[in-house]
Amino acid sequence: MSSVEQKSINIKVIPRSSVSHIEEDLMGNLKVRVKAPPVGGQANQELIGLLAEYYNVSKDQVEIIKGRTSRNKVIRIN
């Protein structure tokens, strides 16, 4: 991704999974399973780390723009 390109992605997060991984459907929506519980932002932090690795960007470039306390989120990748 170039530094000026931005991408918004719809994501469904499933916390407390046995394995952390990312699944993408044909529409480009992601289902992300994270091991962390949804307590104190732990699942969100793990989600940001997984997405940063998946898109090969730094964690600072991944931002939750909608749904911080919901399983359904909109994420922006800068």
Backbone bond lengths (Angstrom), bond angles and torsions (degrees), N, CA, C in turn:
res aa  C-N    CA-C-N  psi(-1)  N-CA   C-N-CA  omega(-1)  CA-C   N-CA-C  phi
1 M - - - 1.449 - - 1.526 108.70 -
2 S 1.309 116.59 138.48 1.457 119.23 176.21 1.520 108.93 -78.94
3 S 1.331 116.42 164.40 1.455 120.21 -175.83 1.527 112.73 -70.42
4 V 1.344 119.04 -18.45 1.455 120.35 -179.18 1.531 111.77 -97.39
5 E 1.309 117.86 -11.61 1.458 121.63 -178.69 1.523 109.93 -78.64
6 Q 1.354 116.45 134.93 1.454 121.49 175.50 1.510 108.02 -123.98
7 K 1.320 115.20 146.86 1.451 120.57 -178.68 1.516 108.07 -138.10
8 S 1.342 117.13 132.03 1.454 121.40 174.18 1.519 108.18 -106.79
9 I 1.326 116.10 136.79 1.452 121.81 -174.49 1.519 109.25 -131.89
10 N 1.333 116.30 136.12 1.458 121.76 172.33 1.522 108.16 -86.11
11 I 1.328 115.80 132.10 1.453 120.96 -175.30 1.517 110.22 -135.03
12 K 1.327 115.02 140.08 1.466 120.58 169.22 1.515 106.20 -110.78
13 V 1.319 116.66 125.02 1.462 122.39 -177.95 1.519 109.50 -104.31
14 I 1.324 115.41 134.70 1.460 121.45 176.14 1.525 107.32 -118.98
15 P 1.349 117.12 101.15 1.466 120.34 -179.18 1.520 111.96 -77.58
16 R 1.324 115.42 167.85 1.465 123.93 178.09 1.524 112.73 57.52
17 S 1.319 116.93 36.74 1.465 121.23 176.25 1.527 108.97 -83.98
18 S 1.325 115.98 160.25 1.462 119.38 179.63 1.528 111.58 -74.57
19 V 1.334 116.84 -25.87 1.461 122.51 -179.20 1.528 108.57 -136.02
20 S 1.323 117.41 139.62 1.463 121.07 175.33 1.522 108.81 -90.51
21 H 1.334 116.32 122.91 1.469 120.05 175.23 1.515 110.75 -161.99
22 I 1.341 115.40 168.30 1.460 123.11 -175.91 1.513 109.26 -118.44
23 E 1.345 116.34 133.37 1.461 122.85 174.56 1.523 107.95 -119.60
24 E 1.333 117.93 136.06 1.466 122.21 179.63 1.524 109.16 -117.27
25 D 1.363 116.75 132.83 1.458 119.59 177.25 1.529 110.11 -92.48
26 L 1.315 116.86 179.80 1.458 121.58 -176.44 1.526 113.38 -67.27
27 M 1.317 117.25 -21.57 1.465 121.41 -179.82 1.533 111.59 -87.22
28 G 1.321 117.56 -2.61 1.452 120.77 -179.83 1.518 114.18 90.13
29 N 1.343 117.01 1.95 1.458 120.51 176.96 1.525 108.94 -79.68
30 L 1.316 116.03 147.91 1.446 120.93 -178.37 1.518 111.54 -111.50
31 K 1.321 115.60 144.29 1.458 122.87 167.95 1.516 104.64 -115.19
32 V 1.321 116.04 119.70 1.458 120.78 -175.71 1.526 108.84 -117.33
33 R 1.311 114.86 123.45 1.464 121.33 175.96 1.524 107.50 -100.27
34 V 1.339 115.99 128.43 1.465 120.92 179.50 1.525 109.09 -125.06
35 K 1.316 115.98 146.53 1.463 121.29 179.51 1.528 111.84 -73.92
36 A 1.309 117.08 -30.51 1.467 121.97 -173.86 1.530 111.61 -67.45
37 P 1.337 116.22 148.41 1.469 120.01 175.18 1.530 110.53 -78.72
38 P 1.337 116.08 158.28 1.469 119.32 179.62 1.533 112.05 -82.59
39 V 1.315 116.32 53.36 1.463 122.11 -176.70 1.523 108.54 -123.75
40 G 1.313 116.27 128.46 1.460 120.77 175.90 1.519 114.13 62.46
41 G 1.318 117.57 25.35 1.460 120.98 177.65 1.527 114.28 78.41
42 Q 1.332 117.79 9.43 1.465 121.01 -178.12 1.524 112.23 -62.57
43 A 1.333 117.22 -43.86 1.470 120.52 179.80 1.527 110.52 -65.81
44 N 1.336 117.67 -38.96 1.468 120.89 178.29 1.526 111.07 -63.63
45 Q 1.328 117.40 -40.89 1.462 120.82 179.47 1.529 111.19 -65.31
46 E 1.331 116.48 -41.47 1.464 119.47 177.18 1.528 110.49 -66.24
47 L 1.333 116.52 -39.73 1.467 121.46 177.06 1.524 110.79 -58.60
48 I 1.313 117.60 -47.45 1.473 121.70 -179.95 1.527 110.36 -60.53
49 G 1.325 116.74 -42.07 1.456 120.34 178.33 1.522 112.62 -63.59
50 L 1.330 117.10 -43.32 1.467 120.81 178.56 1.524 111.70 -63.76
51 L 1.335 116.29 -43.86 1.470 119.75 -179.02 1.524 111.58 -67.63
52 A 1.322 117.01 -37.46 1.467 120.27 177.92 1.525 110.01 -61.54
53 E 1.312 116.31 -42.49 1.469 120.54 178.11 1.531 111.09 -67.89
54 Y 1.337 117.26 -42.26 1.470 123.04 -178.82 1.532 111.74 -61.33
55 Y 1.340 116.32 -42.61 1.465 121.28 -178.27 1.532 112.67 -95.50
56 N 1.320 116.88 2.35 1.462 122.12 177.68 1.536 112.52 57.36
57 V 1.331 115.08 49.19 1.465 122.46 176.75 1.530 107.57 -130.57
58 S 1.320 116.73 170.44 1.463 119.40 176.83 1.530 109.64 -78.81
59 K 1.324 115.76 160.34 1.469 120.76 179.21 1.523 111.68 -61.37
60 D 1.331 117.01 -29.47 1.464 121.21 179.46 1.520 112.45 -65.66
61 Q 1.324 117.68 -20.20 1.462 121.79 -178.32 1.527 112.59 -89.77
62 V 1.326 117.79 -2.82 1.464 122.40 179.38 1.519 107.99 -106.14
63 E 1.330 116.53 125.67 1.470 120.67 -175.81 1.527 109.84 -135.12
64 I 1.329 116.30 133.14 1.463 121.11 172.84 1.519 106.59 -84.03
65 I 1.342 116.71 114.60 1.466 118.92 -178.03 1.527 112.30 -100.91
66 K 1.330 117.49 -15.07 1.462 120.31 178.26 1.527 108.68 -154.00
67 G 1.329 116.89 136.38 1.455 121.01 174.38 1.512 115.11 89.56
68 R 1.317 117.23 32.69 1.469 120.70 -177.95 1.533 112.05 -55.81
69 T 1.343 118.41 -33.30 1.466 121.44 -179.55 1.525 112.26 -108.99
70 S 1.309 117.33 14.10 1.465 122.63 -178.64 1.525 110.00 -114.88
71 R 1.311 116.50 160.68 1.469 120.10 173.60 1.525 111.23 -74.99
72 N 1.324 116.75 -26.98 1.469 121.14 177.62 1.524 108.32 -94.57
73 K 1.317 115.62 122.43 1.453 120.82 -174.41 1.516 111.09 -131.33
74 V 1.323 115.54 158.01 1.452 122.33 168.87 1.515 105.81 -117.11
75 I 1.328 115.28 125.25 1.459 122.48 -175.94 1.522 108.80 -114.78
76 R 1.336 115.77 140.62 1.457 120.28 174.18 1.522 108.27 -111.82
77 I 1.329 115.17 130.80 1.462 122.01 175.22 1.524 106.28 -108.41
78 N 1.314 117.21 120.17 1.472 121.84 179.98 1.514 110.17 -93.06
